[in-house]
Amino acid sequence: MVTAITKAIGTGILGTQQSNGDVKVNGTVVDNAGEPIIGATVRVKNSQSGTATDLDGKFELNVPKGSTLIISYVGMLTQEVQVTGSSDLKITLKDEAHKIDEVVVTALGIKRSEKALSYNVQKIGGEQLSAVKNVNFVNSLNGAVAGVNINASTSGVGGATRVVMRGTKSITGGNNVLYVIDGVPMLNKSGGDVGGGRYSSQPSGEGIADINPDDIESINVLTGPSSAALYGSAAANGVIMINTKRGTEGKVRVAVSSSMEFSNPFVMPEFQNTYGNKAGSFESWGDRLTTPSSYNPKNFFNTGHSYINSVTLTTGTKTNKTYISVATTNATGILPNNKYNRYNFTARNTSDFLNDKLHLDVSASYIIQNTQNMYRPGEYYNPLTAVYLFPRGEDWSAVQLYKRYDASRKFATQYWPYGDQGMQLQNPYFIVNDMMTPTERKRYMFMSSLKYDILPWLNVTGRVRVDNTNTESESRFHASGQGILYAGTYGNGIYNHSQSIDQQTYLDMMFNLDKSFGTDYRLTANLGASLEDYRSSGVGFGGPILKVPNLFSSAALDPVNAIPNDSEFRKRNTAIFASAELSWKDMLFLSMTGRNDWSSLLVNAKEPSFFYPSVGLSAIVTKMAKLPEFISFMKVRGSYTEVGSPIPDRYRGVTRGTVTYPIVNGIPSTRTIMPFYDFKAERTRSYELGLDLRMFNNKLNLDLTWYHSNTYNQTFLAELSATSPYSGLYIQAGDIANTGVEMSLAYNDHVGAVDFESRLVYSRNVNKVKKLVRDYHTGIDNQVINFTETSAGGGFIREGDSMGDVYITKVLKRDASGKIAVGADGSLSSMDLPNGQRLKIGNTNPDFTLGWRNNISWKGLNLSFLINARVGGIVTSATQAVLDQFGVSKATADARDRGYVEVAGGQRVDPQKYYEVVANQQLMGYYYYSATNVRLQNISLSYTLPKTLLGQGWPGVTVGLIANNLWMIYNKAPFDPEVAASTGTYGQGSDYFSAPSLRNIGFSLKLNF
């Protein structure tokens, strides 16, 4: 019944015609494994007559005798079949991986032949993203693309992700990539840099995580600025270009996708349960327990759940196609009360008018997102500090009853009899239950594109995109909390409320030319202009509750100490741009681009606009020379690019001077910044060379890229002397170099009914700080810049070294012979390095990364897995240091079992005295580890039930098992080195009570009607 209905709908939509000279053709369309392809389009060439295959891959069509059928399906090579008479055809479509002359969507949505590109573009199909789903789909790209480092944050479900391409480039600006949807840049605002130190800020999600992965057709990753130059300054760090699905010609097709995953901690510290605490002491440096403690910090975590469900509908005729989708994502984290819910609604319609000369594409999305209690690392209001450090001789069940009735206050207050221990400790159950931070975000995105074909080789396109986000956040901290926020008049609780609106409007218009001149030359060119307007406004209030404890209302706040806040920011960027590609005999391609930007951030500057060009050349060697037969295709390419960036948003007002009012030691102060008119755009110059090689009938493919870039004219804020009327001045200097190699090696083949593809991606980047800022007073070049320096040495940048280098300033004292000095009582002591020296102990960036993806299919059974490796670099763990200091780590128990710790020189030291000194956070040089790790990143096993088993009328059914972080094959660090404690440039590779990474295991179900 279902088959009959869908067959009738498909025929009706496409308008199949019949005449007296027609013949009836029946056929079946299958893939390489012999499985039917549902919804393949079958059309008569040079005609509007056609249909679509049904649930069994079958079609029936009346066509004129001698006609040619065109059979197509997304992800497969289109095939043409000659009709010689009434017959029953069987057509096998091959996977598109075998296609050489593939069309790739590049900057601004411009389509180019892949063989003509002079830069590296890596493509990922939407099916790869939907195979093993993630709440934030960006995490699914990890290990799949060369030259891209992706680190998931520890914020919990829905947290932001750090994505950096080809190394860190900017010292003071952002290094995250630009996201583009259907050729238009999108707003990807997040909660900012969470920070990775002791005092992290409250995290939030990011805009890109709002996208429904089932709406994605494909992703093109443009790692270098050459490929992204037309997008302007925002693309200096690379582009992730998302191409969304649209309606398809044929009958109504419905797809249902559902997945359910369970999450648990993946890598956790190792704890001890054999030694307790002394009476009156919180630290677990007491005697061995008669019976080992049953307390296990892992029991504090819940089993997380995520349910991702979506329904999509596509239908259309030759001139009008529609796509509709609805999706829900509901997840709970491993930490109590960490929740994430998202609801996506998307519609898209594409239409052709005026005899296919006018093309209209309209899409709209509405997203509702709710998050609660996203996790922040560090000390403040972090439940894990108390969970990890809890004394092993105490009763944890008493703490679980986290509130007790207080007769003096006449309500239940927090129970935590241990004080803060200098670590801001309080009852972890109070933090997760009575310090709530809910956020609701409502977002709509609208995009429209109108294209008119003026001539067969010339068209004009206009596009508009509006992206609006309304965010409402609260923090409700109950009475009886501890810590700095509760000091003074804050004993009845704290309430904060804020609301913000962010809106991005983008418009562009572009003339597109594609014309051949004779048989040898072809010119493809684009000329256009764009306008991007961004505005943000926010209002809020917060402060202590005056009289009635835990009454979370603006009316209940203390009017004296309540703090209102409002903000407003706006910027606009206009640009003109052009690109041209000239090809000769389809074997030599010269491409050029140019763009000029005017930024509102540079109002009154001497140079309010900036221009940046690119040029590239690619040559198809296999068309120029006779090569060995095993070489199917060879291309060499090279490019040079400049990309300009106006100024980080936080430096807005640079040309008119600014006045800020920072609070120093609790007292408001005034800071004035001198106007700076001689601003020049921050620039990145990049060179790229590449080789694309396909061998053995396109079964073995090699893509190799070398690049070098310099980023200079970076903006710094210099302090002026006390005699100056200004306290600060903006200056520009600095030069950061990145040099690297990217490689992708793939092999695909089929043996009988077995199809398999294996792809290895490799990337290596070397960063160098070539030049830093010149001192404003002395004119001498500074060799170091401190950003996050602590008394332990912290993070700073030194000329001649690399971004990401880690330094220390303290070491253990040594005697005259160079041995570690041990006192008569077996104690140790530390000392500063002489003359303020800083000792480099390593770099947080890897020496190279590897990703190995495999896909094997046989008769409906499909196995896919990805092994990811990061080799080299170091990470530091302040968490491990504190665990050692408090005597709760396995290492301290092992030392006590042994009776000593052996230090350099063979001397033996009492374990407690050793860790009292070494575990002090001033000596972090003793808590760095290799960041090398190898893991089974994800795996999926799915099976598509054959039609012979289901019978007629049943939908296509695919069931699967899915897993993320299933197996850590190699790791020496006490935490997952791939987790980002900070989403910003600094603080990478450090762990300070971060939440553990997750292992996800689940199921998936897909239905196709």
Summary of the structure (lengths in Angstrom):
residues: 1009
radius of gyration: 31.1
end to end distance: 12.3
largest distance: 110.2
contacts: 3560
relative contact order: 0.12
helix: 13%
strand: 50%
